[in-house]
Amino acid sequence: MTSHGGFSPGEGQSGVFNPFCGIDAADILLSGDIVGSKRASGKGVILLADGSRFEGDLFGAEAIGEGELVFTTGMTGFQESLSDPSFAGQVLTFTWPLLGNYGVAEGISESSGVWPRGVVCREWIDHPDHRDCIGSVDDFLLAHGVPGITSVDTRALTRRVREHGVILCQFGPLEMEEEMRSRLEKMTSPDLEDLVDEVSRDDAVLLNEGVLDANGIPKPRIAALDCGIKYNILRQLSNRFEVLWCPPDVGYDTLVSDWQIDALFCSNGPGDPAHGGKAMAARRALATGLEENMPVMGICLGHQLLGLATGLETYKLRYGHRGANQPVVDLISSKVSITSQNHGFAVNPRGEEPLAPHPIWQSQGAPVALSEAETTVRFVNANDRTVEGLDVVGRPAFSVQYHPEACPGPHDADYLFDRFSEIVAKEMDGKLPLSKRGGA
């Protein structure tokens, strides 16, 4: 975080003289003059594909909210959730009844935009109280053109999703109910869209070029494949590496030949990991990295893509894991960590029947293994025993389904970034980064 908003993880780091500076989603509020969408008001209704309806009051931007209805259980972190690209394509319900009591602050968002296609809450706070507040959640949604609906029975709505699974929905003005009902009948799942393409960057950029460690030695260069990456992942990586923030389809050969990377990372992101778009391109890069014995780490969608790259199946969870209180068991140490999570798909262990078979695997057979690497399950969810992390046998690579960079949230799992840093250091065996050998 910088003193003037924005996103610049390399600012102030040793050896960095031209740090990248990007946009934080809250920057739009700093001028105090919100220009864009018209502010929503009046009565609204949310319609579910199963025929259910819930009335409420509209806020945020004047628009129709439509997408896959999901919920998150976090009591704090609404700004981070709203700016998390993993929520692209979804209508986000907050189970905590008060939304926005401490307002929106500068420099703490997880991206440059607001990604849910709509927001549902019990009550939003129109006069937030915090010393760092620069606007309300209503202002935040309005500035980014995202609609919201409040005064909704979110307990009943959440129970319906828990019992019947995520479901398509529409919400907007009460007088447009019939039009929205017609639109709802024609809706298709956002999982069919290339949501990774929607949220990822299109060019490669070094965030902290020239960064040095405490001994004045250049840090290893890591390529962070952006499938919808959260800013705090980039912050954590920038504390340990020289970070190349790049598109998911840049290609492994290009990363090695043009950017001389020492390690490969794949981020979180939205949608179905089995989609044939840019997620597939990231899957291929991961597979090649594994075959070349390069240090590889994946988080969330990156974890699912690593699983697919090694021939494991993925499937859709009934209502996903979204919140800051998910217990995860390390099967080696038996230690339980409380983690932050945001995902709707899971990796299926080899040789076991999935909880909900993916139609792709039913019609086309199991995914083709792009890498011969063997994986073993390292972490499982203590609640439902779903896979929460993989170790790649005999190779410097692993993945986790949850978010060790949680902010705000539990920090039980942030050691995983140090674990990966140690893996990279071991593989480099005291050598300079590839980009610094021979003056490249």
VMD Tcl script that draws the C-alpha trace (Angstrom):
set ca {
  {0.00 0.00 0.00}
  {1.28 3.47 -0.81}
  {0.48 6.76 0.86}
  {-1.42 7.98 -2.20}
  {-3.58 4.98 -2.97}
  {-2.73 3.00 -6.06}
  {-0.91 -0.32 -6.21}
  {2.89 -0.35 -6.16}
  {4.36 -3.33 -4.27}
  {7.91 -2.48 -5.34}
  {7.86 1.03 -3.92}
  {10.58 1.49 -1.31}
  {12.28 -1.85 -1.97}
  {16.05 -2.00 -2.09}
  {17.42 -1.79 -5.63}
  {14.07 -0.80 -7.20}
  {14.32 2.59 -8.93}
  {11.33 2.43 -11.26}
  {8.57 0.50 -9.46}
  {5.36 -0.35 -11.28}
  {2.38 1.74 -10.15}
  {-1.13 0.56 -10.98}
  {-4.71 1.45 -10.12}
  {-6.48 0.46 -6.91}
  {-10.25 0.04 -7.20}
  {-10.75 2.71 -4.52}
  {-8.74 5.36 -6.40}
  {-11.88 6.37 -8.24}
  {-13.29 7.71 -4.95}
  {-10.29 9.91 -4.12}
  {-11.47 12.80 -6.30}
  {-14.71 12.99 -4.31}
  {-16.63 13.44 -7.57}
  {-18.18 10.14 -8.65}
  {-19.00 10.22 -12.35}
  {-20.54 7.32 -14.21}
  {-23.63 5.27 -13.53}
  {-26.88 6.67 -12.16}
  {-27.51 5.87 -8.50}
  {-30.16 3.19 -7.93}
  {-33.12 3.73 -5.60}
  {-36.58 2.39 -4.87}
  {-37.98 -1.08 -4.44}
  {-36.34 -4.06 -6.09}
  {-36.75 -7.80 -6.41}
  {-34.31 -10.68 -6.79}
  {-35.52 -13.66 -8.82}
  {-33.97 -17.12 -8.61}
  {-34.02 -19.74 -11.36}
  {-35.98 -22.11 -9.11}
  {-38.89 -19.64 -9.00}
  {-38.07 -18.03 -5.65}
  {-38.29 -14.27 -5.23}
  {-37.12 -11.85 -2.54}
  {-38.01 -8.18 -2.34}
  {-35.69 -5.45 -1.14}
  {-34.37 -1.93 -1.76}
  {-31.94 -1.03 -4.54}
  {-28.61 0.74 -4.04}
  {-25.33 1.11 -5.90}
  {-25.59 1.61 -9.65}
  {-28.83 1.60 -11.59}
  {-28.52 -1.64 -13.55}
  {-29.77 -5.21 -13.70}
  {-27.78 -7.61 -11.56}
  {-27.47 -11.06 -13.06}
  {-25.22 -14.05 -12.54}
  {-24.63 -17.08 -10.37}
  {-25.82 -16.46 -6.81}
  {-23.15 -17.28 -4.19}
  {-22.50 -16.24 -0.60}
  {-19.48 -15.35 1.51}
  {-19.32 -15.66 5.31}
  {-16.62 -13.08 6.07}
  {-17.45 -10.55 8.79}
  {-14.86 -8.09 7.45}
  {-13.08 -7.62 4.15}
  {-16.03 -6.53 2.03}
  {-13.82 -4.18 -0.02}
  {-11.38 -6.99 -0.69}
  {-14.22 -9.35 -1.66}
  {-15.82 -6.82 -3.98}
  {-12.49 -6.26 -5.76}
  {-11.57 -9.97 -5.93}
  {-11.61 -11.06 -9.62}
  {-12.60 -14.59 -8.56}
  {-16.16 -13.24 -8.09}
  {-16.49 -12.35 -11.78}
  {-19.74 -13.67 -13.21}
  {-21.40 -13.98 -9.82}
  {-23.95 -12.17 -7.68}
  {-22.43 -11.98 -4.22}
  {-24.48 -12.30 -1.03}
  {-22.90 -11.19 2.24}
  {-24.13 -13.31 5.15}
  {-22.87 -10.83 7.77}
  {-25.89 -8.55 8.24}
  {-24.06 -5.19 8.23}
  {-22.19 -4.26 5.06}
  {-19.77 -1.36 4.90}
  {-19.69 -0.11 8.49}
  {-16.02 0.96 8.20}
  {-16.35 2.16 4.60}
  {-13.90 1.97 1.71}
  {-10.22 2.82 2.19}
  {-7.51 3.66 -0.32}
  {-4.77 1.25 -1.29}
  {-6.23 -1.99 0.14}
  {-8.30 -3.37 -2.77}
  {-7.44 -6.67 -4.42}
  {-7.58 -5.33 -8.00}
  {-8.42 -2.26 -10.05}
  {-12.15 -3.03 -10.32}
  {-15.28 -4.42 -8.68}
  {-16.04 -7.85 -10.12}
  {-19.34 -9.29 -8.82}
  {-22.19 -8.57 -11.24}
  {-24.40 -7.68 -8.30}
  {-24.36 -7.46 -4.49}
  {-26.99 -8.67 -2.01}
  {-26.99 -7.71 1.69}
  {-29.25 -7.34 4.71}
  {-28.26 -3.75 5.46}
  {-25.63 -1.39 4.08}
  {-24.26 1.45 6.20}
  {-24.71 4.90 4.64}
  {-22.51 6.70 7.21}
  {-19.38 4.52 7.65}
  {-17.09 5.35 10.57}
  {-13.33 4.89 10.18}
  {-10.38 7.26 10.07}
  {-9.26 5.92 6.68}
  {-12.70 5.92 5.06}
  {-12.94 7.71 1.69}
  {-16.46 6.58 0.75}
  {-19.32 4.19 1.41}
  {-19.92 0.79 -0.15}
  {-22.78 2.44 -2.04}
  {-20.33 4.97 -3.52}
  {-17.92 2.14 -4.37}
  {-20.54 0.14 -6.28}
  {-21.89 3.24 -8.01}
  {-18.43 4.30 -9.18}
  {-17.85 0.89 -10.75}
  {-21.34 0.49 -12.23}
  {-22.34 -2.46 -10.05}
  {-25.93 -2.77 -8.72}
  {-26.90 -3.84 -5.21}
  {-30.04 -4.86 -3.36}
  {-30.51 -4.55 0.40}
  {-33.21 -5.23 3.02}
  {-33.23 -8.83 1.76}
  {-33.70 -11.85 4.02}
  {-30.13 -13.04 3.44}
  {-30.49 -15.90 5.95}
  {-33.31 -17.44 3.91}
  {-31.41 -16.75 0.68}
  {-28.23 -18.39 1.99}
  {-30.10 -21.45 3.30}
  {-31.64 -21.93 -0.14}
  {-28.18 -21.87 -1.76}
  {-26.77 -24.25 0.86}
  {-29.61 -26.71 0.37}
  {-29.99 -26.55 -3.40}
  {-26.61 -25.25 -4.60}
  {-25.55 -22.09 -6.43}
  {-28.26 -20.85 -8.74}
  {-28.71 -18.30 -11.52}
  {-30.51 -15.10 -10.58}
  {-31.60 -11.64 -11.70}
  {-32.39 -8.55 -9.63}
  {-33.51 -5.02 -10.38}
  {-36.49 -2.64 -10.08}
  {-39.77 -4.18 -8.99}
  {-41.53 -2.80 -12.06}
  {-39.16 -4.78 -14.32}
  {-39.97 -8.14 -12.70}
  {-41.59 -9.71 -15.75}
  {-38.78 -8.60 -18.05}
  {-36.20 -10.00 -15.64}
  {-38.12 -13.26 -15.37}
  {-37.96 -13.58 -19.15}
  {-34.23 -12.81 -19.14}
  {-33.68 -15.36 -16.40}
  {-35.27 -18.12 -18.49}
  {-32.71 -17.46 -21.25}
  {-29.65 -17.16 -18.97}
  {-26.74 -19.55 -19.25}
  {-24.13 -20.27 -16.60}
  {-21.23 -17.80 -16.46}
  {-18.97 -20.88 -16.17}
  {-19.44 -21.25 -19.94}
  {-17.72 -17.89 -20.49}
  {-13.96 -17.33 -20.58}
  {-13.99 -15.41 -17.32}
  {-10.21 -15.68 -16.97}
  {-9.86 -13.66 -20.16}
  {-12.24 -11.06 -18.70}
  {-10.19 -10.44 -15.56}
  {-6.55 -11.04 -16.56}
  {-4.01 -8.54 -17.84}
  {-2.92 -8.45 -21.51}
  {0.77 -7.59 -21.18}
  {3.74 -8.54 -19.02}
  {5.30 -6.08 -16.57}
  {8.02 -6.27 -13.93}
  {6.65 -4.98 -10.63}
  {9.95 -4.48 -8.79}
  {12.74 -4.75 -11.32}
  {16.20 -4.87 -9.72}
  {15.02 -5.78 -6.22}
  {17.79 -6.89 -3.84}
  {17.72 -8.98 -0.68}
  {19.14 -7.87 2.69}
  {22.66 -8.82 1.51}
  {22.42 -6.81 -1.70}
  {21.99 -9.92 -3.88}
  {19.38 -9.88 -6.70}
  {16.26 -11.85 -5.84}
  {15.02 -14.67 -8.11}
  {12.57 -13.70 -10.85}
  {9.15 -15.35 -10.73}
  {6.47 -15.26 -13.40}
  {3.02 -14.75 -11.89}
  {0.43 -16.02 -14.38}
  {-2.56 -13.72 -13.95}
  {-5.81 -15.68 -14.09}
  {-7.48 -13.02 -11.93}
  {-4.72 -12.47 -9.41}
  {-5.31 -10.67 -6.12}
  {-3.07 -7.74 -5.33}
  {-2.10 -9.18 -1.97}
  {-0.67 -12.26 -3.68}
  {1.49 -9.94 -5.76}
  {2.49 -8.08 -2.59}
  {3.52 -11.33 -0.90}
  {5.45 -12.49 -3.95}
  {7.16 -9.10 -4.29}
  {8.47 -9.42 -0.73}
  {10.36 -12.55 -1.78}
  {11.00 -12.33 -5.53}
  {11.42 -10.04 -8.51}
  {7.91 -10.43 -9.93}
  {6.92 -10.60 -13.58}
  {3.14 -10.03 -13.65}
  {2.00 -11.57 -16.91}
  {-1.00 -12.85 -18.93}
  {-2.05 -16.49 -18.45}
  {-1.40 -17.27 -22.13}
  {2.08 -15.78 -22.45}
  {3.58 -19.24 -22.99}
  {6.29 -21.06 -21.06}
  {8.93 -20.80 -23.81}
  {8.47 -17.03 -23.99}
  {8.79 -16.72 -20.20}
  {12.11 -18.56 -20.29}
  {13.60 -17.08 -23.47}
  {12.40 -13.48 -23.21}
  {12.13 -13.02 -19.44}
  {14.63 -15.54 -18.00}
  {12.40 -16.60 -15.12}
  {13.59 -18.76 -12.21}
  {10.17 -19.91 -10.97}
  {6.54 -20.09 -12.04}
  {3.38 -19.18 -10.12}
  {-0.29 -19.49 -11.14}
  {-2.95 -17.38 -9.45}
  {-6.52 -17.55 -8.33}
  {-9.29 -16.67 -10.76}
  {-12.95 -17.14 -11.69}
  {-14.88 -19.77 -13.56}
  {-14.51 -23.40 -14.51}
  {-10.89 -24.62 -14.46}
  {-11.77 -27.03 -17.29}
  {-12.70 -24.15 -19.63}
  {-10.83 -24.29 -22.91}
  {-9.88 -20.58 -22.99}
  {-7.03 -18.81 -21.25}
  {-7.23 -21.16 -18.27}
  {-6.12 -23.92 -20.66}
  {-3.14 -21.82 -21.74}
  {-2.10 -21.44 -18.09}
  {-2.56 -25.19 -17.60}
  {-0.14 -25.88 -20.45}
  {2.46 -23.51 -18.99}
  {2.22 -25.23 -15.62}
  {2.60 -28.65 -17.22}
  {5.71 -27.58 -19.10}
  {7.15 -26.04 -15.95}
  {6.65 -29.34 -14.13}
  {8.30 -31.27 -16.95}
  {11.26 -28.88 -16.95}
  {11.61 -29.31 -13.18}
  {11.08 -25.59 -12.59}
  {9.79 -24.51 -9.13}
  {6.00 -24.18 -9.48}
  {3.30 -22.97 -7.08}
  {-0.44 -22.58 -7.61}
  {-3.15 -20.96 -5.50}
  {-6.91 -21.56 -5.89}
  {-7.59 -21.74 -9.66}
  {-3.85 -22.25 -10.09}
  {-4.14 -25.29 -7.82}
  {-7.00 -26.69 -9.90}
  {-5.07 -26.10 -13.13}
  {-2.03 -27.89 -11.73}
  {-4.28 -30.81 -10.82}
  {-5.75 -30.89 -14.34}
  {-2.26 -30.66 -15.85}
  {-1.33 -33.89 -14.06}
  {-4.50 -35.71 -15.13}
  {-6.73 -35.16 -12.09}
  {-10.41 -34.33 -12.54}
  {-12.18 -31.24 -11.21}
  {-15.84 -30.90 -10.25}
  {-18.22 -28.20 -9.08}
  {-19.07 -27.94 -5.39}
  {-22.70 -27.47 -4.39}
  {-22.16 -24.00 -2.97}
  {-18.39 -23.63 -2.74}
  {-16.15 -22.42 0.03}
  {-16.23 -18.65 0.44}
  {-15.21 -16.97 3.68}
  {-12.39 -16.47 6.17}
  {-13.01 -19.39 8.52}
  {-12.34 -22.63 6.63}
  {-10.33 -25.25 8.60}
  {-7.65 -27.11 6.64}
  {-5.72 -30.18 7.83}
  {-2.09 -30.83 6.85}
  {-2.02 -34.63 6.41}
  {1.72 -34.75 7.15}
  {1.87 -32.69 10.35}
  {-1.82 -33.08 11.37}
  {-1.82 -29.34 12.02}
  {-5.09 -27.47 11.38}
  {-4.98 -23.99 9.84}
  {-7.91 -21.58 9.65}
  {-7.92 -20.23 6.12}
  {-9.57 -17.75 3.79}
  {-11.17 -19.31 0.69}
  {-13.11 -18.35 -2.41}
  {-13.77 -21.14 -4.88}
  {-16.64 -23.08 -6.41}
  {-14.69 -25.99 -7.92}
  {-12.47 -28.66 -6.38}
  {-9.85 -31.20 -7.45}
  {-10.80 -34.85 -7.15}
  {-8.24 -37.29 -5.68}
  {-6.94 -39.88 -8.11}
  {-8.87 -43.13 -7.95}
  {-11.88 -41.73 -6.10}
  {-15.38 -40.92 -7.31}
  {-16.04 -37.14 -7.43}
  {-18.82 -35.71 -5.28}
  {-20.44 -34.25 -8.39}
  {-19.06 -35.53 -11.73}
  {-18.23 -32.79 -14.24}
  {-20.25 -33.16 -17.47}
  {-17.06 -32.62 -19.49}
  {-15.42 -35.72 -18.02}
  {-18.64 -37.71 -18.41}
  {-18.84 -36.95 -22.13}
  {-15.14 -36.76 -23.07}
  {-13.42 -38.99 -20.52}
  {-10.84 -38.04 -17.92}
  {-8.61 -35.00 -18.59}
  {-5.47 -35.70 -20.58}
  {-2.37 -35.44 -18.39}
  {-0.10 -32.80 -19.92}
  {2.65 -33.68 -17.45}
  {3.83 -37.07 -16.22}
  {4.35 -35.62 -12.74}
  {2.67 -37.51 -9.92}
  {0.74 -35.66 -7.23}
  {-0.21 -36.55 -3.68}
  {-2.88 -34.91 -1.53}
  {-1.23 -32.84 1.23}
  {-4.13 -30.76 2.59}
  {-7.85 -31.49 3.07}
  {-10.79 -29.45 4.30}
  {-11.70 -30.49 7.87}
  {-15.41 -29.94 7.20}
  {-16.01 -31.96 4.04}
  {-12.61 -33.62 3.34}
  {-12.30 -32.00 -0.10}
  {-8.77 -31.58 -1.47}
  {-7.13 -28.34 -0.32}
  {-3.58 -28.84 -1.55}
  {-1.27 -31.03 -3.61}
  {2.43 -31.85 -3.43}
  {4.12 -32.88 -6.68}
  {6.16 -36.00 -5.96}
  {9.89 -35.61 -6.53}
  {9.59 -32.12 -8.04}
  {9.90 -28.59 -6.60}
  {6.19 -27.86 -6.88}
  {2.99 -27.71 -4.83}
  {-0.41 -26.06 -4.82}
  {-3.08 -25.00 -2.34}
  {-6.79 -24.36 -2.83}
  {-7.02 -21.71 -0.11}
  {-5.55 -18.20 0.18}
  {-2.42 -17.89 2.36}
  {-2.23 -14.17 1.49}
  {-5.56 -13.47 3.29}
  {-5.94 -9.78 4.14}
  {-7.92 -9.23 6.22}
  {-8.22 -12.76 7.49}
  {-6.32 -15.54 9.23}
  {-2.56 -15.65 8.71}
  {-2.14 -19.31 9.67}
  {-1.06 -20.29 6.16}
  {1.15 -17.39 5.09}
  {4.23 -19.56 5.74}
  {3.50 -21.23 2.40}
  {5.08 -18.29 0.56}
  {8.24 -18.81 2.63}
  {8.08 -22.54 1.84}
  {8.06 -21.74 -1.87}
  {10.85 -19.19 -1.48}
  {12.96 -21.88 0.20}
  {12.19 -24.33 -2.62}
  {13.33 -21.78 -5.22}
  {16.51 -20.99 -3.26}
  {17.33 -24.69 -3.01}
  {16.86 -25.19 -6.76}
  {19.05 -22.18 -7.57}
  {21.78 -23.56 -5.28}
  {23.38 -20.19 -4.59}
  {23.45 -19.07 -8.24}
  {22.41 -15.62 -9.41}
  {18.96 -15.30 -10.99}
  {18.89 -16.42 -14.62}
  {18.22 -12.84 -15.76}
  {21.44 -11.67 -14.05}
  {23.74 -14.34 -15.42}
  {25.76 -13.03 -18.31}
  {24.22 -9.55 -18.01}
  {20.89 -10.44 -19.64}
}
mol new
graphics top color blue
foreach p $ca { graphics top sphere $p radius 0.5 }
foreach p [lrange $ca 0 end-1] q [lrange $ca 1 end] { graphics top cylinder $p $q radius 0.2 }
display resetview
